[in-house]
Structure formats: C-alpha cells, structure tokens
Amino acid sequence: MAGFRNLRAWTDADNAGQCHFTSFRKAVSSTATTTNAWIDYSYFPGAPTANFYASSPLEAAYVDAARGIYVPTVTPATQWLRNLKLMSAASSTTSTTNGRQQIVLADLLMYYPFVDTDAVGEQQDMIQTVSLPRYTSGRVIAVGQSASSTNGLFTFSYTNQDGTPGRTSQAHNTFVVAGGGQVVASSVGLATSYHPYLSLQGSDSGVRSIESVTFTAGGGGLMALVIVAPILECFLTQEARRGTTDSFGACDEFASVINHRPRQIKDGAVLNLFAAGHAGSLASSILAGLLETTWN
C-alpha cells in the first residue's frame, strides 16, 4: 500500500498515536424517501451540522468544513482511511426499512446551488468564483433543495477531466421527491432508474467545473449540482431497533487492509455520506458511525 512500507508500519502508526477517531450522527427528516433512490446525509441535522448548499444561486462554492466529518490536517504526512463503522437506528421498534443501505463516503468538493428545474428552454449559466480543490476532477450528484413535483429532463455543459470545456452530459430525468436532501436526478432513459452520479459525454470520467444547465421539461423544484470525490462504497446490512423487551441489529465495520484497499483522505477534505435505502423509506431513521484515519 502506498505510504507504508509494510503491514508492520501500518500497525506501528496506530501504536505511535498517528491516528484520529471522529464520531458522527445524522437524523433523516420525517419526509418519506423513495426505495432504492439516494439521499444526501449531509443535508440532515446532527453532527456534523446540516448542510443545505445555501449560497448565491448558480455560483460555484465550497461546502463549509464544519459541515463535514472532521479529519485532521497532517501535512507533510499522508492520511488514509483506516476504519469506518456504521450503525443505522430504526425510526421505530417495528421498522424494517433502513437495514439495507448502499453507502458512499465522499469528499464534497464544490457545488452550484439553486438550479431552477422549471426554467424550461432557458440556459442557466454557472458563475465560476472558485475552482475545484484537492482533486483534478470529480463526479456530479444532483441534490434536491426542495420538493420536486414532476419528472423533468435536462443536460449540463461542463469541463471534463482533461480540461476540455463545452462537453455535454447525457439527458437526465429528474425524480418526484418529497423534500430536500434527496438525490433528484441521475437516471438516463427512465425516471425510476436510481444511481448516485450523473452520466457524462462519451468516455469522460470526471468534471472540473459546470458551465451551464438547460431543462427541456420542467421538474417542479430546485437542486444543487455537487461535484464529489468518492472515497469508499459499502453496504450497511442491519438496523438497530430497541423494544421494551428486546433489541436487534449490530454495527457494520469496514476496515482497511482487511475489507478494502486503504483510501487516501486529502487535507481539507469535507467528508459526508450518500445512501440508497433498498428496503424502504429512510424517513426518521438515524445513521451513527465512527471514522478512523491514520498517517505515516
């Protein structure tokens, strides 16, 4: 693994105190979410505090560091994800809907807020006030900032991973969602095909910036286009619920070296989680966890 000579060096870093633990807890609102569709946990309250992508419309901005799961700055060392523990707490003692979640841990790089999904035929030009931090490109996720009442259709123009401007995404459907914090678009071809990322032109693998958005059918809401760097994808298999006489569920642990290749966490990272609930709505559920990093 890059950055460590061998497994002994990996263990020695922990013994030398070259590690950091951060706990987090997010509570999803009571608004229903759609089975198999994605949500943005950063949007909901808890620790860290809620992130609403609330800044000047269409203007590139950074997510405030306080909205991310804290990790220390370790320059000149290199920091790695050592362990991620997750537990989903049910919304009630009888709930069985939030035990199977697909999770993406991501670095929130930059976003463009308050894209009007009803501005049919109008090119909404983005304002480039900041540039992409930490990475040369990222993936794009469309996060609803309000309820969305109908299935819209849009494309966006962007600069790709090689710095080529004027590229055009595939045409994406927007979803009907009941509230903000839900991923409002990703599907190409069908309005019920759920995955987190928007699809690009040809063989493009990433986006440096977004230039404009154009809707050809209205979606009835507002959204933010968020450029992220995915760090880890995993599955949360259980939910914890407690009744008056019994309790169920356990923590899922994703340990580097054992369960996956160690992922680098860059200085300044604003980490948070996206999730798709495959067993039902995630409304009123809680996600708690512990993130451990290490460095050498």
C-alpha positions as CSV (number, residue, x, y, z in Angstrom):
1,M,0.0,0.0,0.0
2,A,1.4,3.4,-0.9
3,G,2.7,5.4,2.0
4,F,3.5,2.4,4.2
5,R,6.4,0.0,3.7
6,N,4.5,-3.0,5.1
7,L,1.8,-4.1,7.4
8,R,4.0,-3.6,10.4
9,A,4.4,0.1,9.6
10,W,0.6,0.3,9.3
11,T,0.3,-1.2,12.8
12,D,3.1,0.9,14.2
13,A,1.4,4.1,13.1
14,D,-1.5,3.3,15.3
15,N,0.7,2.4,18.3
16,A,2.6,5.7,17.8
17,G,-0.7,7.7,18.1
18,Q,-0.7,8.6,14.4
19,C,-4.4,8.2,14.1
20,H,-7.6,10.1,14.7
21,F,-11.2,9.0,15.6
22,T,-14.3,11.0,14.7
23,S,-17.8,10.1,15.6
24,F,-20.9,11.3,13.7
25,R,-24.7,11.0,13.9
26,K,-27.2,12.1,11.3
27,A,-31.0,12.1,11.6
28,V,-33.1,11.9,8.5
29,S,-36.2,14.1,8.4
30,S,-39.7,12.6,8.6
31,T,-40.3,13.3,4.9
32,A,-40.6,10.0,3.0
33,T,-37.8,8.9,0.8
34,T,-38.1,6.6,-2.2
35,T,-37.0,2.9,-2.0
36,N,-33.7,2.4,-4.0
37,A,-33.3,6.2,-4.5
38,W,-30.4,8.1,-2.9
39,I,-30.2,10.7,-0.2
40,D,-27.5,13.1,0.9
41,Y,-26.9,12.6,4.7
42,S,-25.0,15.9,4.8
43,Y,-28.4,17.7,4.3
44,F,-29.9,16.4,7.5
45,P,-29.3,17.6,11.1
46,G,-27.0,16.0,13.7
47,A,-23.2,16.0,14.0
48,P,-21.8,17.4,11.8
49,T,-24.5,20.1,11.4
50,A,-26.8,20.2,8.4
51,N,-25.5,21.4,5.0
52,F,-28.2,22.9,2.8
53,Y,-26.0,24.1,-0.1
54,A,-27.3,27.6,0.7
55,S,-25.3,30.3,-1.0
56,S,-25.6,32.6,-4.1
57,P,-27.6,30.9,-6.8
58,L,-25.7,29.2,-9.7
59,E,-22.4,30.4,-8.1
60,A,-19.6,27.8,-7.5
61,A,-18.9,27.4,-3.8
62,Y,-17.2,25.2,-1.3
63,V,-19.1,23.3,1.5
64,D,-18.0,24.7,4.8
65,A,-15.5,22.4,6.6
66,A,-17.8,22.4,9.7
67,R,-20.4,20.5,7.6
68,G,-18.1,17.6,7.1
69,I,-17.0,14.7,9.3
70,Y,-13.8,16.1,10.9
71,V,-10.4,14.8,9.9
72,P,-7.2,16.5,11.0
73,T,-4.6,18.2,8.7
74,V,-1.4,16.1,8.7
75,T,0.9,17.7,6.1
76,P,3.6,16.7,5.3
77,A,2.3,13.2,6.1
78,T,-0.3,11.4,4.0
79,Q,-3.6,10.4,5.7
80,W,-5.5,7.2,5.0
81,L,-8.9,5.8,5.9
82,R,-8.2,3.1,8.4
83,N,-11.7,2.1,9.6
84,L,-15.4,3.1,9.1
85,K,-18.0,1.8,11.5
86,L,-21.7,2.4,10.7
87,M,-25.0,1.7,12.6
88,S,-28.4,2.5,11.4
89,A,-31.0,3.1,14.1
90,A,-34.6,2.4,13.1
91,S,-37.4,5.0,13.2
92,S,-39.5,2.8,15.5
93,T,-39.3,-0.6,17.3
94,T,-41.1,-2.3,14.4
95,S,-39.3,-0.6,11.5
96,T,-37.5,-2.8,9.0
97,T,-37.0,-0.3,6.2
98,N,-33.5,1.1,6.8
99,G,-31.4,-2.1,7.3
100,R,-30.1,-2.4,3.8
101,Q,-28.3,0.7,2.7
102,Q,-25.8,1.2,0.0
103,I,-23.4,3.8,1.3
104,V,-20.9,6.2,-0.4
105,L,-18.4,8.0,1.7
106,A,-17.3,11.1,-0.4
107,D,-15.3,14.3,-0.2
108,L,-17.7,17.2,-1.1
109,L,-15.5,19.3,-3.4
110,M,-17.7,22.1,-4.9
111,Y,-21.3,22.8,-5.7
112,Y,-23.6,25.1,-7.7
113,P,-26.9,25.8,-5.8
114,F,-30.5,26.7,-6.6
115,V,-30.7,25.4,-10.2
116,D,-34.3,26.0,-11.2
117,T,-35.7,22.8,-12.6
118,D,-38.7,24.7,-14.0
119,A,-36.6,27.0,-16.2
120,V,-37.6,25.2,-19.4
121,G,-35.6,26.3,-22.5
122,E,-33.5,28.8,-20.5
123,Q,-29.8,28.2,-20.3
124,Q,-28.8,28.7,-16.7
125,D,-25.1,29.8,-16.7
126,M,-22.9,28.9,-13.8
127,I,-20.7,31.6,-12.2
128,Q,-17.1,30.3,-11.7
129,T,-15.9,32.0,-8.5
130,V,-13.8,29.2,-7.1
131,S,-12.0,26.2,-8.7
132,L,-12.1,22.5,-7.8
133,P,-10.0,21.8,-4.7
134,R,-7.9,18.7,-3.8
135,Y,-8.6,16.7,-7.0
136,T,-8.3,17.4,-10.7
137,S,-11.9,16.2,-11.3
138,G,-14.9,14.6,-9.6
139,R,-18.3,13.0,-10.1
140,V,-21.5,15.0,-10.2
141,I,-24.6,14.4,-7.9
142,A,-27.8,16.3,-8.2
143,V,-29.2,17.0,-4.7
144,G,-32.8,18.4,-4.3
145,Q,-33.1,21.6,-2.4
146,S,-36.9,21.4,-2.3
147,A,-39.7,19.0,-3.1
148,S,-39.9,18.2,-6.8
149,S,-43.4,17.7,-8.2
150,T,-42.8,16.1,-11.6
151,N,-40.3,14.4,-13.9
152,G,-38.1,16.9,-15.7
153,L,-35.4,16.5,-18.3
154,F,-32.1,18.3,-18.5
155,T,-28.5,18.3,-19.8
156,F,-25.5,20.2,-18.4
157,S,-22.4,21.6,-20.1
158,Y,-19.1,21.0,-18.3
159,T,-15.3,21.0,-18.5
160,N,-14.0,17.4,-18.3
161,Q,-11.1,15.7,-16.5
162,D,-8.7,16.8,-19.3
163,G,-9.7,20.4,-19.1
164,T,-11.8,20.3,-22.3
165,P,-14.7,22.8,-22.0
166,G,-18.1,22.6,-23.7
167,R,-18.8,18.9,-23.1
168,T,-22.5,18.0,-22.8
169,S,-23.8,15.4,-20.4
170,Q,-26.4,12.8,-21.3
171,A,-30.0,13.8,-20.8
172,H,-31.1,13.1,-17.3
173,N,-34.6,12.7,-15.8
174,T,-35.5,14.3,-12.5
175,F,-37.5,12.4,-9.9
176,V,-40.5,13.3,-7.9
177,V,-39.2,13.8,-4.4
178,A,-41.0,14.8,-1.2
179,G,-38.3,17.1,0.2
180,G,-34.8,18.4,0.1
181,G,-31.7,16.3,0.7
182,Q,-32.8,13.6,-1.7
183,V,-30.9,12.9,-4.9
184,V,-33.3,14.4,-7.5
185,A,-31.7,13.2,-10.8
186,S,-29.4,10.5,-12.2
187,S,-31.5,8.4,-14.5
188,V,-30.9,8.3,-18.2
189,G,-33.8,6.9,-20.2
190,L,-36.0,6.1,-17.3
191,A,-37.3,8.2,-14.5
192,T,-37.1,5.4,-11.9
193,S,-33.6,4.1,-12.6
194,Y,-31.7,5.2,-9.4
195,H,-27.9,5.6,-9.1
196,P,-26.0,8.5,-7.5
197,Y,-23.9,10.0,-10.3
198,L,-24.9,12.0,-13.4
199,S,-23.7,10.5,-16.7
200,L,-21.2,12.3,-18.9
201,Q,-20.4,12.6,-22.6
202,G,-18.6,9.7,-24.3
203,S,-15.7,8.2,-22.3
204,D,-15.3,11.2,-19.9
205,S,-14.6,10.1,-16.4
206,G,-14.8,13.3,-14.4
207,V,-15.8,17.0,-14.2
208,R,-13.6,20.0,-13.3
209,S,-16.4,22.6,-13.5
210,I,-20.0,23.0,-14.7
211,E,-20.7,25.7,-17.2
212,S,-24.5,25.7,-17.7
213,V,-27.7,23.7,-17.2
214,T,-30.6,23.5,-19.7
215,F,-34.0,21.9,-19.0
216,T,-36.3,20.7,-21.8
217,A,-39.0,19.6,-19.4
218,G,-39.8,21.1,-16.0
219,G,-39.1,19.3,-12.7
220,G,-41.0,21.5,-10.3
221,G,-38.3,22.3,-7.8
222,L,-34.7,23.4,-7.0
223,M,-31.5,21.4,-7.0
224,A,-27.8,21.8,-6.3
225,L,-25.2,20.2,-8.6
226,V,-22.5,18.8,-6.3
227,I,-19.0,17.7,-7.5
228,V,-17.7,15.0,-5.2
229,A,-14.7,12.6,-5.0
230,P,-16.0,9.2,-3.9
231,I,-13.8,7.6,-1.2
232,L,-15.4,4.3,-0.3
233,E,-18.6,2.4,-1.3
234,C,-20.0,-0.2,1.2
235,F,-23.2,-1.8,2.3
236,L,-25.0,-1.4,5.7
237,T,-26.7,-4.7,6.3
238,Q,-28.6,-4.3,9.5
239,E,-30.6,-1.9,11.5
240,A,-30.7,-1.4,15.3
241,R,-34.1,-1.2,17.0
242,R,-35.0,-1.5,20.6
243,G,-38.3,-2.6,22.1
244,T,-39.4,-2.9,25.7
245,T,-38.1,-6.5,25.9
246,D,-35.6,-7.0,23.1
247,S,-33.2,-5.3,20.7
248,F,-31.9,-6.1,17.3
249,G,-29.0,-5.1,15.0
250,A,-25.3,-4.5,15.1
251,C,-22.6,-2.3,13.8
252,D,-21.1,-2.9,10.3
253,E,-17.3,-2.4,10.2
254,F,-15.2,-1.7,7.1
255,A,-11.5,-2.0,8.0
256,S,-8.8,-1.1,5.6
257,V,-6.4,-3.9,4.6
258,I,-9.0,-6.5,5.8
259,N,-12.1,-5.3,3.9
260,H,-10.8,-2.9,1.3
261,R,-7.7,-1.2,-0.1
262,P,-6.8,1.9,2.1
263,R,-8.2,5.1,0.6
264,Q,-6.3,8.4,0.9
265,I,-8.0,11.3,2.7
266,K,-6.6,14.6,1.5
267,D,-6.0,17.6,3.8
268,G,-9.1,19.8,3.8
269,A,-11.5,17.0,2.9
270,V,-15.2,17.7,3.7
271,L,-16.4,14.1,4.2
272,N,-20.0,13.0,4.3
273,L,-22.2,10.2,3.2
274,F,-24.8,9.4,0.5
275,A,-27.1,6.4,0.8
276,A,-29.7,4.4,-1.0
277,G,-32.3,2.6,1.1
278,H,-33.1,-0.7,-0.6
279,A,-35.7,-2.0,1.9
280,G,-37.9,1.1,2.1
281,S,-38.0,4.7,3.2
282,L,-35.2,6.1,5.4
283,A,-37.5,8.7,6.9
284,S,-36.9,9.4,10.6
285,S,-34.0,6.9,10.8
286,I,-30.6,7.7,12.3
287,L,-27.2,6.9,11.0
288,A,-24.4,6.9,13.5
289,G,-20.8,6.0,13.0
290,L,-17.1,6.2,13.8
291,L,-14.4,7.1,11.2
292,E,-10.7,6.4,11.9
293,T,-7.8,7.8,9.9
294,T,-4.1,7.1,10.1
295,W,-0.9,8.6,8.7
296,N,2.8,8.0,8.5
